[in-house]
Amino acid sequence: MLTPRRILDALAIVLGLWLVISATAFLPMEKSLAMGTMVVFGLVIVAFAMWGETEYSHAAPELLNILMGVLVFTAPWYLGFTPLATMTWNCWIVGGALFVLEAFALPHDPMMRSPHQPA
């Protein structure tokens, strides 16, 4: 069943894939550490979002992707590619969008967080 939470997780998958593609397209080869880190971040975002797609997942994948959104947003500063405006703005947009999407995807029903509890 297509629920709003699954749609938001699908959008997080798209953001993670975009981060992988954009890192290889926008970052020059002399910034290979930043490029590799962004590719790994994108793949981790995809993995957490796919974990969130499972029917009985807890809030952990969404919380971890919120953390990934913060890491992606702050990456231009700690990886040192702020002079590259295109990739810096890309990280700010992807990180902020991921943070907001996953915050909305958090399950608000306590029974969704732990499906093994008795009703």
N, C-alpha and C positions, 0 to 999 in steps of 0.2 A: 504494500500500500504506500502510495506517495504522500508522505506527511510533510509539513513545513520543516520539521527537523531534518528529514532526509534531503530536502531541497537545499537547505543551508549547508549540509555536509557535502553535497555535490558541488555547490559553489566553492567551498573550501578546497575541494580537489582541483577545480579549475584554477584557483589562485595558486596552489602549489605547483601545478604544471606550468603556469605562466611564469612563476619565479624561476623555474629551471630553464625555460626557453629564453627568458629575458637576460638571465645571468650570462648565458653563453653568447647572446647577441650584443649586449650593451657594455660588458666589461672587457677591457683590453687584456691581452695575454700577460702583460706585466703585473696585472692584479690577479694572478692565478689563485692565490690564497682566498681572496674575496670571492672569486668565481666559484671555486670549489665549495666554499662554505655556503654560498647561496644555493648551489645545486643540492647539497645535502639538506639544507633547510627546506627546500621545496619538496624533496622526496619524503622527508619526515612529516611535513604537513599533509601530504597525500596519504601517507600510512595512517596517521592519526585520524584523518577524515574518513578513511575506509573503515577503520575500527569503529568510528562513530556511526557508521551505516548499519552495523549489526543490530538486530532487532532488540536485544536485551542489553545493550551496552549501558554502562554507568556514565556518570558525568566526567570521568577521567579523560576521554579523548578530547572533549570540548575544552576542558581546563588546560590540557597540555597544548592545544592549538592556540588558546589565548596567550599562553606563555610564548609560543612560537611567533605569534603576531607582534608581541613586544620585542622579541629578539630581532625579528626582521626589520621592525621600525627603527631600532637603534643601531642596526648593523653598519650604516654608513660612517658612524662616528668611531666605533671600535675596530672596524676593519679598514678605516682610512681611505674611503673613496668618496668623501663629500665633494671634492672638486668635479666629479663626474655627475653633472646635474641630472642627466636622464636616469641613471641607475639609482641615484639618491631619491629622486621623486618616485621612482618605481617602488622602491623599498618602503617609503612612507605610505604610499597609497595601498600597496598590498598588505603591509603590516597593520595599518589602521582598519582596512576592510576585513581582514581576517579576525581581528580582535572583536569588531562589532558583530560579524556574522556568527562567530562561535559563542559570543555572549547571548545572542538571541536563540542559539541552538541548545543552550543548556536546558536540561530537563527541569521543569519547575515542580513537577509532581513528585513527592518523595517516593511513591511506589515505583516510579520509573527508574529511580536511581538504584534501587535494590529489589529486583523482581523476585528474589528468593524469600523475601519476608512473607509471613502469613498475612492474609487479607483481613 
